[in-house]
Amino acid sequence: MKNLAENNRPEEESAIRILLAEDNAENQFLMKSILEDFGYAVDVAGNGLDAIEALEKNEYSLVFMDCMMPKMD
């Protein structure tokens, strides 16, 4: 029996790229693991400035952002 993540993988796994902007290491690990299990490419930014830099350098389909980030909210 397939798990939920296997049943819901996008057709083209590399087509959807997500930026996870989160300063808490445990939350980073959890969210990144879940999203990668669904087949998404995930980049992690540990503070607001790194998130802005990542957005300037890369194109993302979706951004998950913590509301209270170090260096820049």
C-alpha positions as CSV (number, residue, x, y, z in Angstrom):
1,M,0.0,0.0,0.0
2,K,1.4,3.4,-1.0
3,N,1.6,6.1,1.6
4,L,-0.1,9.5,1.3
5,A,3.1,11.2,0.0
6,E,3.6,8.7,-2.8
7,N,0.0,9.1,-3.9
8,N,0.2,12.9,-4.1
9,R,3.6,13.4,-5.8
10,P,3.6,16.0,-8.6
11,E,4.0,14.6,-12.1
12,E,7.3,16.5,-12.6
13,E,9.1,16.4,-9.2
14,S,11.6,19.2,-10.0
15,A,8.9,21.5,-11.5
16,I,7.8,22.8,-8.1
17,R,10.4,24.5,-6.0
18,I,9.6,25.8,-2.5
19,L,11.4,28.3,-0.3
20,L,11.0,27.6,3.4
21,A,11.8,30.6,5.5
22,E,12.0,29.4,9.1
23,D,14.5,30.1,11.9
24,N,13.7,27.1,14.1
25,A,15.9,24.2,13.2
26,E,13.4,21.6,14.3
27,N,10.6,23.2,12.2
28,Q,13.0,23.4,9.3
29,F,13.8,19.7,9.5
30,L,10.1,18.7,9.9
31,M,8.8,20.9,7.1
32,K,11.6,20.1,4.7
33,S,11.2,16.4,5.3
34,I,7.5,16.5,4.7
35,L,7.7,18.6,1.6
36,E,10.5,16.4,0.1
37,D,8.5,13.3,0.8
38,F,5.9,14.8,-1.5
39,G,8.5,15.2,-4.1
40,Y,9.1,19.0,-3.9
41,A,12.5,20.7,-4.2
42,V,13.0,22.7,-1.0
43,D,15.4,25.5,-0.1
44,V,15.7,26.7,3.5
45,A,16.4,30.3,4.6
46,G,17.1,30.7,8.3
47,N,16.4,34.4,8.5
48,G,14.6,37.2,6.6
49,L,17.6,38.5,4.8
50,D,18.6,35.1,3.6
51,A,15.0,34.6,2.4
52,I,15.1,37.9,0.4
53,E,18.5,36.9,-1.1
54,A,17.1,33.4,-2.1
55,L,14.1,35.1,-3.8
56,E,16.4,37.4,-5.8
57,K,18.5,34.5,-7.0
58,N,15.9,31.8,-7.6
59,E,12.3,31.3,-8.9
60,Y,9.9,29.6,-6.4
61,S,6.4,28.3,-6.9
62,L,5.6,28.8,-3.2
63,V,7.2,30.4,-0.1
64,F,6.4,29.2,3.4
65,M,7.5,32.0,5.7
66,D,7.6,32.4,9.5
67,C,6.0,35.7,10.5
68,M,8.7,36.5,13.1
69,M,12.1,36.1,11.5
70,P,15.5,37.2,12.8
71,K,17.2,40.1,11.0
72,M,14.1,41.0,9.0
73,D,10.4,40.2,9.6
